[in-house]
């Protein structure tokens, strides 16, 4: 029995078909990949302002504690993992105190872990933690600085994509105080408790 001969044109079509399919898949991948990358890249920025009470430790007799004051804060994050965002923060705080009051500025790293439950299309809850350096720009005793660790819990409600309103409850712990502001008996910013309202924008 003689072998069946396949015309050259048919063989060309048989070879070309898989090549065309591969080229089509490659082209589709090139078009889809940037869109997928953009979809996976999430970021947010927020601004908040609220009331903060600083508790001064190690005060000498006659040195008054700080009264409730104001704290304003800016934050920005990038998505690192699902439900986890990392970034930075900057804050300014003023607390009335006998004399000139206490004015502080701080910068540091910040992370936010969004809880999967309870979570809806509009409502979300998260925990946050940071590590930074705070500078006491002016206090009754002078200036100085310390390391701070803010820890908080927040809840947000999405008004309209991409804008959310949120509430934030935060405790800030201070350590390694130095400078004239924290001389013996002047009082150290050991703990602060703040409640703030803010606006968050998702990108």
Buried (B, 14 or more C-beta within 10 A) or exposed (E): EEEEEEEEEEEEEEEEEEEEEEEEEEEEEEEEEEEEEEEEEBEBBBEBBBEBBBBBEEBEEEBEBBEEBBBBBBBBBEBEEEBEBBBBBBBBBBBBBEEEBBBBBBBBEBBBBBEEEEEEEEEBBBEBBBEBEBBBBBBBBBBBBBBBBBEBBBBBEBEEEEEBEBBBBBEBBBEEBEBEBBBEEBBBBBBBBBBBEBBBBBE
